[in-house]
Amino acid sequence: MKIAILGTGIVGETLGSKLVELGHEVRMGSRTANHEKAVAWTKKAGARASQGTFADAAAFGELVFNCTSGTVSLEALKLAGAENLKGKVLVDVSNPLDFSKGFPPTLSVCNTDSTGEQLQRAFPDVKVVKSLNTVTAGVMVNPAKLSSPTDIFVAGNDAGAKKQVTQLLTEGFGWKRVVDLGDISGARATEGHMFLWLRLYGALGTADFNLQIVRA
């Protein structure tokens, strides 16, 4: 499959590398066609990796991952182009972290809205699925590094899109437990989880952790 990665940070690089390893063709998009980080990643990732602008990547990908910061995701998708994204599944991995007042960050949107919902409203012809934003990049693609199975979440309005993303999570990344939180408003919960995640990060001294949902 041809997959687009929007964003050149550690999340985009980690997901892109794993997807190439799985045999997919992956194009990393950024504001410029030859972004330094994207070029470096392409050279490292091999023949199935390429880079370009947000628009180049969005047009290329049959499936799109939004790995940009949640505070700029809407702008990034506008640069990617509505026509290039139309009808496609967009996996939104972003969190709207606002570092304007230092660390720990706040959320630029929360409570009654979320980045996932903003993207879905702005691009109604795109099938937005919120997922993977509750864990650090290394755990996203290798949940088995944790000592026992944990849970990852999906939220979105389109059942078929969630099924496709769930299949990639389980068969590609190795997730054993995927919890469907319903429609895209479920993104409010997973983005809000960042408050707990940051506290746990400080308490545990590592980012390699996740939650396990235990049922009665």
C-alpha positions in Angstrom: 0.0 0.0 0.0 1.1 3.6 -0.6 1.0 5.5 2.7 1.6 9.2 3.4 3.2 10.5 6.6 2.5 14.2 7.3 5.2 15.4 9.7 8.9 14.9 10.1 9.2 14.5 13.9 10.0 11.4 15.9 6.4 10.1 15.5 6.4 10.5 11.8 9.8 8.9 11.4 9.0 6.0 13.7 5.7 5.2 12.0 7.2 5.7 8.5 10.1 3.4 9.2 7.9 0.7 10.6 5.5 0.9 7.6 8.5 0.6 5.2 9.7 -2.4 7.1 6.2 -3.9 6.7 6.6 -3.6 2.9 4.6 -0.4 2.2 5.7 2.5 0.1 5.9 5.6 2.3 6.2 9.2 1.4 6.9 11.7 4.1 5.4 15.2 3.7 6.4 18.6 5.1 6.2 22.2 4.2 9.0 22.0 1.7 9.8 19.3 -0.9 13.4 18.7 0.5 13.0 19.2 4.2 16.3 18.3 5.9 14.7 15.7 8.3 12.6 14.1 5.5 15.6 13.8 3.2 17.7 12.2 6.0 14.9 9.8 6.8 14.4 8.8 3.2 18.0 8.0 2.8 18.0 5.9 6.0 14.7 4.1 5.3 15.6 2.8 1.8 14.1 2.4 -1.6 10.4 2.3 -0.6 10.7 5.7 1.2 10.4 9.1 -0.4 9.7 12.7 0.6 7.9 15.7 -0.7 5.6 18.5 0.3 2.4 17.9 2.3 0.5 18.0 -1.0 2.9 15.5 -2.7 2.5 13.0 0.2 -1.3 13.4 0.4 -1.7 12.8 -3.3 0.6 9.8 -3.1 -0.9 8.0 -0.2 -3.9 5.7 -0.2 -3.8 6.0 3.6 -2.6 9.1 5.4 -1.1 9.5 8.9 -1.2 13.0 10.4 1.9 13.1 12.6 2.1 16.9 12.9 1.6 18.8 16.1 -2.0 19.2 16.9 -1.7 23.0 17.1 -0.7 23.1 13.5 -2.5 20.1 12.1 -5.4 22.0 10.5 -2.9 24.2 8.7 -0.8 21.2 7.5 -3.9 19.5 6.1 -4.9 22.6 4.3 -1.5 22.6 2.7 -1.9 18.9 1.9 -5.1 19.9 0.0 -8.7 18.8 0.3 -8.7 17.2 -3.2 -5.6 15.1 -2.4 -7.2 13.8 0.8 -10.8 13.3 -0.4 -12.3 9.9 0.3 -9.1 8.7 2.1 -8.7 7.4 5.7 -6.7 9.8 7.8 -5.2 8.4 11.0 -4.8 11.3 13.3 -2.0 10.7 15.8 -1.7 14.3 16.9 -2.1 15.9 20.3 -2.9 19.6 20.7 0.0 20.3 23.1 0.5 24.0 23.8 4.0 24.8 25.2 3.6 28.6 25.1 3.8 28.8 28.9 6.5 26.2 29.2 6.4 22.6 30.6 4.1 20.9 31.4 2.1 21.9 28.3 -1.6 22.6 28.3 -4.1 21.6 25.5 -5.0 24.2 22.9 -8.4 22.6 22.5 -10.2 20.3 25.0 -13.4 19.6 26.9 -16.0 20.3 24.2 -13.8 19.8 21.1 -10.6 18.1 19.9 -8.1 18.2 17.1 -9.6 15.1 15.7 -13.1 16.7 15.5 -11.6 19.9 14.0 -10.0 18.0 11.2 -13.2 16.0 10.5 -15.3 19.2 10.4 -12.8 21.0 8.1 -12.5 17.9 5.8 -15.9 16.2 5.7 -14.9 14.0 2.8 -12.0 12.5 4.8 -12.5 9.5 7.1 -10.7 10.6 10.2 -9.7 8.0 12.7 -8.1 9.0 16.0 -5.6 6.5 17.3 -2.1 5.9 18.7 -1.9 9.4 20.4 -2.0 7.9 23.9 1.5 6.3 23.7 5.0 7.3 22.9 6.3 6.6 19.4 8.3 3.5 20.1 5.3 1.8 21.8 3.0 2.8 18.8 4.8 0.4 16.5 6.1 -2.1 19.1 3.6 -2.7 21.9 5.3 -6.0 22.7 8.2 -4.0 24.3 5.9 -3.6 27.3 5.7 -6.5 29.9 2.1 -7.4 29.3 -0.6 -6.6 26.7 -2.1 -3.1 26.9 -4.9 -1.2 25.2 -4.9 1.2 22.2 -7.9 3.2 21.1 -9.7 4.1 17.9 -12.4 6.7 17.4 -14.1 7.8 14.2 -17.3 8.3 12.4 -16.7 5.6 9.7 -16.9 2.0 10.7 -15.0 0.8 7.7 -12.2 3.2 8.3 -11.9 2.1 11.9 -11.8 -1.5 10.7 -9.0 -0.8 8.3 -7.0 1.1 10.9 -7.6 -1.7 13.5 -6.3 -4.3 11.0 -3.1 -2.3 10.6 -2.7 -1.9 14.3 -3.1 -5.6 15.0 -1.6 -7.3 12.0 1.1 -4.7 11.3 2.1 -3.2 14.6 1.2 -6.1 16.9 -1.5 -4.6 19.1 -3.6 -7.3 20.8 -6.2 -5.1 22.3 -8.0 -2.3 20.4 -10.9 -0.5 22.1 -13.4 1.3 19.9 -14.5 4.6 21.6 -17.2 5.4 19.1 -17.4 8.4 16.9 -14.7 11.1 16.4 -15.8 12.9 19.6 -13.9 10.1 21.4 -10.8 12.1 20.4 -11.6 14.4 23.3 -10.9 11.6 25.7 -7.7 10.3 24.1 -6.3 13.8 23.7 -7.2 14.7 27.3 -5.3 11.5 28.3 -2.2 13.6 27.8 -2.6 15.2 31.2 -2.4 11.7 32.9 0.3 10.6 30.5 2.5 13.5 31.4 2.1 12.9 35.1 2.9 9.2 34.7 5.9 10.1 32.6 7.2 12.2 35.5 6.4 9.6 38.1 7.8 6.6 36.2 10.8 8.2 34.7 10.2 6.6 31.3 7.9 7.0 28.3 7.7 3.3 27.7 4.4 2.6 29.4 0.7 2.3 28.7 -2.7 1.5 30.3 -4.4 -1.9 30.5 -8.2 -1.9 30.7 -9.3 -4.6 33.2 -12.9 -5.7 32.8 -15.0 -7.3 35.6 
